[in-house]
Amino acid sequence: MDAYGEDSADWVNHVPIAETEKVRVAGKAVTAVYLVPEGYERVDDENGYTVIVKKGTKVDAQRSCRALTTTSNSSEFGSSQQ
C-alpha cells in the first residue's frame, strides 16, 4: 500500500478499513474488497472507476487511468474478488 511504504514490514500494526461492494464480473455476482488506509478514501473518477486516494484529492479520469497502468500491481487500488 502506498500509504504504508514499499516494504511490507512497515505495514505491521496499520489497520486499513475493509470496504466491500457487490459487483458483476463476467456476468457473475462477486464481492469486491477494497482496503482503505487511514487518511485515504475510495472515490469514483469521472469515468466511474473506483480509486483509492488521499482524502481531499481531486481525481480525474486521465490521472486515475495513468495511475492504474503504472501501478497495476500496487495494492493502493485494493480490489480483489472472492
Buried (B, 14 or more C-beta within 10 A) or exposed (E): BBBBEEEEEEBEEEEBEEBEEEEEEEEEEBEBBBBBBEEBBBBEBEEEBBBBBEEEEEBEEEBBBEBBEEEEEBBBBBBEEE
